[in-house]
Amino acid sequence: MSALNAAADHRVWQPEASLTIYDIRQVHEQALADLPATGRVSIDLSNVEEIDTAGLQWLIFFSRCLAQRELGGQVLAVSGAVDDFLTLMRGREALQFTHPTA
């Protein structure tokens, strides 16, 4: 389960606990259903305790989706688990949104 919190024309997408192969279908359906037509979307990964390659692939897809819809896409925060995984997989380079540096 994830949350897309809205405030005016800026929304923050914040997945809960896990971005793994077991979660992606539900995350995908909810995140895309909640995307606004205009404005900006930021991503908060601070609560993600577990991520795998399916989660990284989905984040790459989501960043491209945001870029195509011109919705921005800034990562506000990452958890230690996400930071370690992105470093290991060189995931930062594949993502098209801006993100904090570790």
Buried (B, 14 or more C-beta within 10 A) or exposed (E): EBBBEEEEEBBBBBBEBBBBEEBBEEBBEBBEEBBBEEBBBBBBBBBBEBBBEBBBBBBBBBBBBBEEBEBBBBBBBBBEBBBEBBEEBEBBEBBBBEBEEE
